[in-house]
């Protein structure tokens, strides 16, 4: 079975329903945390140094949340407004100083 993302532009696939399902999947949450941790490892930041990371294709901000837990700041962009809305709600809920803005 082909991946749903291959059926059309991701902005069409990741609507509000799919964004909510994606963000609530424990498997996806775990995978995104592992990917973010691996990215930080590959970037080889000096120990204890807080860095600003650009997350292209940030989706709902799951990897950004993992970056924050690792002590880094991040800026994300994504083609799906619905995924970005989920990220904005998370930032407001967690009150972590993060924010999201629609740059249409």
TIVO-2410 file (N, C-alpha, C; in nm, 3 decimals):
# residues 104
REC num residu      c1      c2      c3 atome chaine
REC   1      X   0.085  -0.117   0.000     N      A
REC   1      X   0.000   0.000   0.000    CA      A
REC   1      X   0.090   0.124   0.000     C      A
REC   2      X   0.065   0.218  -0.091     N      A
REC   2      X   0.148   0.340  -0.095    CA      A
REC   2      X   0.122   0.428   0.027     C      A
REC   3      X   0.221   0.505   0.061     N      A
REC   3      X   0.208   0.599   0.173    CA      A
REC   3      X   0.107   0.706   0.136     C      A
REC   4      X   0.022   0.747   0.230     N      A
REC   4      X  -0.079   0.849   0.201    CA      A
REC   4      X  -0.017   0.981   0.152     C      A
REC   5      X   0.102   1.011   0.201     N      A
REC   5      X   0.167   1.135   0.163    CA      A
REC   5      X   0.199   1.138   0.013     C      A
REC   6      X   0.210   1.019  -0.048     N      A
REC   6      X   0.241   1.010  -0.191    CA      A
REC   6      X   0.118   1.038  -0.278     C      A
REC   7      X   0.002   1.047  -0.218     N      A
REC   7      X  -0.121   1.066  -0.294    CA      A
REC   7      X  -0.146   1.211  -0.333     C      A
REC   8      X  -0.069   1.304  -0.279     N      A
REC   8      X  -0.088   1.445  -0.311    CA      A
REC   8      X   0.001   1.529  -0.222     C      A
REC   9      X  -0.012   1.660  -0.233     N      A
REC   9      X   0.071   1.748  -0.150    CA      A
REC   9      X   0.048   1.723  -0.002     C      A
REC  10      X   0.155   1.726   0.078     N      A
REC  10      X   0.139   1.700   0.222    CA      A
REC  10      X   0.045   1.798   0.290     C      A
REC  11      X   0.038   1.920   0.240     N      A
REC  11      X  -0.053   2.018   0.301    CA      A
REC  11      X  -0.197   1.970   0.289     C      A
REC  12      X  -0.228   1.892   0.186     N      A
REC  12      X  -0.363   1.838   0.170    CA      A
REC  12      X  -0.385   1.717   0.260     C      A
REC  13      X  -0.282   1.637   0.279     N      A
REC  13      X  -0.297   1.516   0.359    CA      A
REC  13      X  -0.303   1.548   0.508     C      A
REC  14      X  -0.215   1.633   0.554     N      A
REC  14      X  -0.208   1.663   0.697    CA      A
REC  14      X  -0.307   1.773   0.734     C      A
REC  15      X  -0.436   1.738   0.725     N      A
REC  15      X  -0.541   1.830   0.768    CA      A
REC  15      X  -0.555   1.820   0.920     C      A
REC  16      X  -0.653   1.887   0.974     N      A
REC  16      X  -0.669   1.891   1.121    CA      A
REC  16      X  -0.685   1.751   1.180     C      A
REC  17      X  -0.760   1.664   1.114     N      A
REC  17      X  -0.782   1.528   1.165    CA      A
REC  17      X  -0.653   1.449   1.167     C      A
REC  18      X  -0.582   1.451   1.055     N      A
REC  18      X  -0.457   1.375   1.045    CA      A
REC  18      X  -0.349   1.433   1.136     C      A
REC  19      X  -0.345   1.565   1.149     N      A
REC  19      X  -0.248   1.630   1.237    CA      A
REC  19      X  -0.270   1.584   1.382     C      A
REC  20      X  -0.396   1.577   1.423     N      A
REC  20      X  -0.426   1.533   1.560    CA      A
REC  20      X  -0.388   1.387   1.580     C      A
REC  21      X  -0.417   1.302   1.481     N      A
REC  21      X  -0.380   1.160   1.492    CA      A
REC  21      X  -0.229   1.143   1.497     C      A
REC  22      X  -0.158   1.215   1.411     N      A
REC  22      X  -0.012   1.207   1.405    CA      A
REC  22      X   0.049   1.243   1.539     C      A
REC  23      X   0.000   1.350   1.595     N      A
REC  23      X   0.058   1.405   1.718    CA      A
REC  23      X   0.025   1.321   1.841     C      A
REC  24      X  -0.082   1.243   1.836     N      A
REC  24      X  -0.120   1.163   1.952    CA      A
REC  24      X  -0.068   1.020   1.946     C      A
REC  25      X   0.002   0.984   1.839     N      A
REC  25      X   0.055   0.849   1.824    CA      A
REC  25      X   0.180   0.831   1.909     C      A
REC  26      X   0.176   0.736   2.002     N      A
REC  26      X   0.293   0.714   2.088    CA      A
REC  26      X   0.413   0.670   2.007     C      A
REC  27      X   0.391   0.597   1.899     N      A
REC  27      X   0.502   0.555   1.813    CA      A
REC  27      X   0.566   0.675   1.746     C      A
REC  28      X   0.485   0.764   1.692     N      A
REC  28      X   0.537   0.884   1.625    CA      A
REC  28      X   0.611   0.972   1.726     C      A
REC  29      X   0.556   0.989   1.844     N      A
REC  29      X   0.621   1.070   1.947    CA      A
REC  29      X   0.760   1.013   1.979     C      A
REC  30      X   0.768   0.882   1.995     N      A
REC  30      X   0.896   0.816   2.025    CA      A
REC  30      X   0.994   0.833   1.909     C      A
REC  31      X   0.948   0.809   1.787     N      A
REC  31      X   1.035   0.820   1.669    CA      A
REC  31      X   1.087   0.962   1.652     C      A
REC  32      X   0.999   1.061   1.669     N      A
REC  32      X   1.043   1.200   1.655    CA      A
REC  32      X   1.146   1.236   1.761     C      A
REC  33      X   1.129   1.188   1.883     N      A
REC  33      X   1.226   1.215   1.989    CA      A
REC  33      X   1.360   1.150   1.955     C      A
REC  34      X   1.357   1.027   1.902     N      A
REC  34      X   1.480   0.959   1.863    CA      A
REC  34      X   1.550   1.031   1.749     C      A
REC  35      X   1.474   1.077   1.651     N      A
REC  35      X   1.531   1.150   1.537    CA      A
REC  35      X   1.595   1.281   1.584     C      A
REC  36      X   1.525   1.354   1.670     N      A
REC  36      X   1.579   1.480   1.721    CA      A
REC  36      X   1.707   1.456   1.800     C      A
REC  37      X   1.709   1.353   1.883     N      A
REC  37      X   1.828   1.321   1.961    CA      A
REC  37      X   1.944   1.286   1.869     C      A
REC  38      X   1.916   1.211   1.764     N      A
REC  38      X   2.022   1.174   1.667    CA      A
REC  38      X   2.073   1.298   1.594     C      A
REC  39      X   1.984   1.389   1.558     N      A
REC  39      X   2.025   1.513   1.491    CA      A
REC  39      X   2.118   1.595   1.580     C      A
REC  40      X   2.083   1.608   1.707     N      A
REC  40      X   2.167   1.683   1.802    CA      A
REC  40      X   2.303   1.615   1.813     C      A
REC  41      X   2.303   1.482   1.818     N      A
REC  41      X   2.429   1.408   1.825    CA      A
REC  41      X   2.515   1.435   1.702     C      A
REC  42      X   2.455   1.431   1.583     N      A
REC  42      X   2.529   1.454   1.459    CA      A
REC  42      X   2.581   1.598   1.448     C      A
REC  43      X   2.506   1.693   1.504     N      A
REC  43      X   2.550   1.832   1.501    CA      A
REC  43      X   2.670   1.856   1.592     C      A
REC  44      X   2.690   1.766   1.689     N      A
REC  44      X   2.808   1.769   1.774    CA      A
REC  44      X   2.825   1.903   1.846     C      A
REC  45      X   2.716   1.952   1.905     N      A
REC  45      X   2.722   2.075   1.981    CA      A
REC  45      X   2.813   2.058   2.102     C      A
REC  46      X   2.884   2.163   2.142     N      A
REC  46      X   2.964   2.154   2.264    CA      A
REC  46      X   2.874   2.122   2.384     C      A
REC  47      X   2.925   2.043   2.475     N      A
REC  47      X   2.847   2.004   2.592    CA      A
REC  47      X   2.797   2.127   2.667     C      A
REC  48      X   2.669   2.126   2.700     N      A
REC  48      X   2.609   2.233   2.777    CA      A
REC  48      X   2.577   2.359   2.698     C      A
REC  49      X   2.609   2.361   2.570     N      A
REC  49      X   2.583   2.480   2.488    CA      A
REC  49      X   2.440   2.478   2.435     C      A
REC  50      X   2.368   2.586   2.458     N      A
REC  50      X   2.232   2.600   2.405    CA      A
REC  50      X   2.244   2.655   2.263     C      A
REC  51      X   2.182   2.590   2.168     N      A
REC  51      X   2.188   2.630   2.029    CA      A
REC  51      X   2.048   2.655   1.974     C      A
REC  52      X   2.042   2.733   1.867     N      A
REC  52      X   1.918   2.756   1.794    CA      A
REC  52      X   1.918   2.664   1.674     C      A
REC  53      X   1.815   2.580   1.663     N      A
REC  53      X   1.805   2.480   1.557    CA      A
REC  53      X   1.685   2.514   1.468     C      A
REC  54      X   1.704   2.509   1.337     N      A
REC  54      X   1.594   2.528   1.242    CA      A
REC  54      X   1.540   2.390   1.207     C      A
REC  55      X   1.412   2.370   1.230     N      A
REC  55      X   1.346   2.242   1.204    CA      A
REC  55      X   1.259   2.258   1.080     C      A
REC  56      X   1.312   2.219   0.964     N      A
REC  56      X   1.237   2.228   0.838    CA      A
REC  56      X   1.147   2.106   0.830     C      A
REC  57      X   1.018   2.130   0.813     N      A
REC  57      X   0.922   2.021   0.816    CA      A
REC  57      X   0.889   1.983   0.959     C      A
REC  58      X   0.872   2.085   1.043     N      A
REC  58      X   0.855   2.063   1.188    CA      A
REC  58      X   0.723   1.998   1.225     C      A
REC  59      X   0.626   2.002   1.133     N      A
REC  59      X   0.497   1.941   1.164    CA      A
REC  59      X   0.436   2.000   1.289     C      A
REC  60      X   0.397   1.914   1.379     N      A
REC  60      X   0.327   1.957   1.500    CA      A
REC  60      X   0.422   1.994   1.613     C      A
REC  61      X   0.551   1.996   1.585     N      A
REC  61      X   0.647   2.038   1.686    CA      A
REC  61      X   0.698   1.927   1.777     C      A
REC  62      X   0.674   1.801   1.743     N      A
REC  62      X   0.720   1.692   1.829    CA      A
REC  62      X   0.872   1.691   1.840     C      A
REC  63      X   0.942   1.708   1.728     N      A
REC  63      X   1.088   1.708   1.735    CA      A
REC  63      X   1.138   1.834   1.804     C      A
REC  64      X   1.068   1.945   1.786     N      A
REC  64      X   1.105   2.069   1.855    CA      A
REC  64      X   1.095   2.053   2.006     C      A
REC  65      X   0.991   1.983   2.051     N      A
REC  65      X   0.976   1.958   2.194    CA      A
REC  65      X   1.094   1.877   2.246     C      A
REC  66      X   1.139   1.780   2.166     N      A
REC  66      X   1.256   1.701   2.206    CA      A
REC  66      X   1.381   1.787   2.210     C      A
REC  67      X   1.393   1.881   2.115     N      A
REC  67      X   1.507   1.973   2.116    CA      A
REC  67      X   1.505   2.060   2.241     C      A
REC  68      X   1.387   2.105   2.280     N      A
REC  68      X   1.375   2.186   2.403    CA      A
REC  68      X   1.417   2.106   2.525     C      A
REC  69      X   1.374   1.981   2.531     N      A
REC  69      X   1.413   1.896   2.645    CA      A
REC  69      X   1.564   1.877   2.650     C      A
REC  70      X   1.628   1.884   2.534     N      A
REC  70      X   1.774   1.871   2.528    CA      A
REC  70      X   1.844   2.004   2.556     C      A
REC  71      X   1.764   2.110   2.582     N      A
REC  71      X   1.821   2.238   2.619    CA      A
REC  71      X   1.843   2.335   2.505     C      A
REC  72      X   1.785   2.308   2.389     N      A
REC  72      X   1.805   2.394   2.273    CA      A
REC  72      X   1.677   2.471   2.238     C      A
REC  73      X   1.694   2.580   2.167     N      A
REC  73      X   1.582   2.657   2.114    CA      A
REC  73      X   1.563   2.613   1.969     C      A
REC  74      X   1.443   2.633   1.916     N      A
REC  74      X   1.422   2.593   1.777    CA      A
REC  74      X   1.320   2.683   1.710     C      A
REC  75      X   1.332   2.688   1.578     N      A
REC  75      X   1.237   2.757   1.491    CA      A
REC  75      X   1.197   2.655   1.387     C      A
REC  76      X   1.067   2.642   1.364     N      A
REC  76      X   1.022   2.543   1.269    CA      A
REC  76      X   0.936   2.601   1.159     C      A
REC  77      X   0.933   2.531   1.046     N      A
REC  77      X   0.843   2.567   0.936    CA      A
REC  77      X   0.786   2.438   0.879     C      A
REC  78      X   0.668   2.450   0.822     N      A
REC  78      X   0.601   2.332   0.766    CA      A
REC  78      X   0.502   2.378   0.660     C      A
REC  79      X   0.469   2.289   0.565     N      A
REC  79      X   0.373   2.323   0.460    CA      A
REC  79      X   0.229   2.307   0.508     C      A
REC  80      X   0.208   2.236   0.618     N      A
REC  80      X   0.073   2.212   0.667    CA      A
REC  80      X   0.036   2.310   0.779     C      A
REC  81      X  -0.057   2.396   0.749     N      A
REC  81      X  -0.104   2.490   0.852    CA      A
REC  81      X  -0.166   2.418   0.970     C      A
REC  82      X  -0.235   2.308   0.943     N      A
REC  82      X  -0.298   2.234   1.052    CA      A
REC  82      X  -0.193   2.175   1.147     C      A
REC  83      X  -0.082   2.127   1.094     N      A
REC  83      X   0.025   2.078   1.181    CA      A
REC  83      X   0.083   2.193   1.262     C      A
REC  84      X   0.099   2.309   1.201     N      A
REC  84      X   0.152   2.425   1.272    CA      A
REC  84      X   0.055   2.473   1.380     C      A
REC  85      X  -0.074   2.460   1.354     N      A
REC  85      X  -0.173   2.497   1.457    CA      A
REC  85      X  -0.159   2.406   1.580     C      A
REC  86      X  -0.134   2.279   1.556     N      A
REC  86      X  -0.112   2.186   1.667    CA      A
REC  86      X   0.012   2.230   1.745     C      A
REC  87      X   0.119   2.268   1.673     N      A
REC  87      X   0.241   2.315   1.739    CA      A
REC  87      X   0.214   2.440   1.822     C      A
REC  88      X   0.133   2.531   1.769     N      A
REC  88      X   0.101   2.655   1.841    CA      A
REC  88      X   0.021   2.624   1.967     C      A
REC  89      X  -0.074   2.532   1.958     N      A
REC  89      X  -0.151   2.495   2.077    CA      A
REC  89      X  -0.061   2.431   2.183     C      A
REC  90      X   0.033   2.349   2.139     N      A
REC  90      X   0.125   2.286   2.233    CA      A
REC  90      X   0.211   2.393   2.301     C      A
REC  91      X   0.262   2.487   2.224     N      A
REC  91      X   0.345   2.593   2.282    CA      A
REC  91      X   0.266   2.673   2.385     C      A
REC  92      X   0.140   2.703   2.354     N      A
REC  92      X   0.057   2.779   2.448    CA      A
REC  92      X   0.026   2.695   2.573     C      A
REC  93      X  -0.001   2.568   2.553     N      A
REC  93      X  -0.034   2.479   2.664    CA      A
REC  93      X   0.085   2.459   2.756     C      A
REC  94      X   0.202   2.436   2.698     N      A
REC  94      X   0.321   2.408   2.777    CA      A
REC  94      X   0.381   2.534   2.836     C      A
REC  95      X   0.340   2.650   2.784     N      A
REC  95      X   0.390   2.779   2.833    CA      A
REC  95      X   0.541   2.776   2.849     C      A
REC  96      X   0.608   2.728   2.743     N      A
REC  96      X   0.753   2.715   2.747    CA      A
REC  96      X   0.827   2.830   2.681     C      A
REC  97      X   0.753   2.936   2.651     N      A
REC  97      X   0.816   3.049   2.584    CA      A
REC  97      X   0.817   3.034   2.433     C      A
REC  98      X   0.776   2.919   2.384     N      A
REC  98      X   0.770   2.898   2.240    CA      A
REC  98      X   0.646   2.964   2.182     C      A
REC  99      X   0.653   2.993   2.056     N      A
REC  99      X   0.536   3.051   1.990    CA      A
REC  99      X   0.534   3.009   1.846     C      A
REC 100      X   0.419   3.016   1.784     N      A
REC 100      X   0.403   2.982   1.644    CA      A
REC 100      X   0.331   3.096   1.575     C      A
REC 101      X   0.367   3.119   1.452     N      A
REC 101      X   0.307   3.229   1.378    CA      A
REC 101      X   0.283   3.185   1.235     C      A
REC 102      X   0.168   3.217   1.181     N      A
REC 102      X   0.135   3.187   1.041    CA      A
REC 102      X   0.196   3.297   0.955     C      A
REC 103      X   0.289   3.260   0.870     N      A
REC 103      X   0.360   3.358   0.789    CA      A
REC 103      X   0.307   3.361   0.646     C      A
REC 104      X   0.177   3.348   0.628     N      A
REC 104      X   0.116   3.345   0.495    CA      A
REC 104      X   0.149   3.468   0.416     C      A
***
